[in-house]
Amino acid sequence: MNLLGPFCQTLQDGSFVRLACEIAPRLLQGTATTFQLTVFAMVLGLGVGLLLALGRIYGNKPIYGLSTAYVQFVRGTPVLVQLFLIYYGLPAFEIRLDPFLAAIIGLGLNSAAYQAEYFRGAIQAIGRGQMLAARAVGMTNLQAIGYVILPQALRIVIPPWSNELIYTLKYSSVAYIITTPELMYTGQIIASSPRGPGAFRYFEVFLIVAVIYLVCVLVISKLLDLVEQRVKIPGLEMR
């Protein structure tokens, strides 16, 4: 239900402001889906990316080779091709995924390759002496990584990881190709519909969509700056 309906009726017919008012509820629904898609993809990417980074730093030759091959393949191919492989390619193996789930997996696995490099750089920024000191007091490699290395690396990685979050939010727009009902898809449906306030008003509709993306990015950037300042390591320059 459009709670802005009474207000919208007071605006001039055909005006840009009235258009924005009338299509706002549907676009906000698409925005909510975009945020859900981004969050789930980033969580998946964080988990897989961290494992890939550890595999490239501490893994044996087979693990290092597999991790490196994954990172190179994903970073060397377009995210759209990866989405098509998951959504349109997997049915050949009797695996059919909902568009939303396929988008999460595709964007998450794509983000994992980039997050892996961010984590790898952050981990390698920790002085090697800290690992040696942890081993000297009786910690295993796993304990040293979990209790000494990662707590510092995860704080150092916040600036580049913040960029990845923003990239994933924007890249989520390609999910409209596989009919995921996110913001871009919703705008496309509104503009291409022969009826309704946004009928064939592509420029205005997508201008509103662009403004929504811009606002989301600015808000997220500000919040992440606050988080970075809150958890930064004293005496260590993070930028």
Secondary structure, DSSP 8 states (H G I E B T S, - for coil): --TTHHHHHTS-TT-HHHHHHHHHHHHHHHHHHHHHHHHHHHHHHHHHHHHHHHHHHH--HHHHHHHHHHHHHHHTS-HHHHHHIIIIIGGGGT----HHHHHHHHHHHHHHHHHHHHHHHHHHTS-HHHHHHHHHTT--HHHHIIIIIHHHHHHHTHHHHHHHHHHHHHHGGGGGGGT--SHHHHHHHHHH-SSSTTTT-HHHHHHHHHHHHHHHHHHHHHHHHHHHHHH--TT----
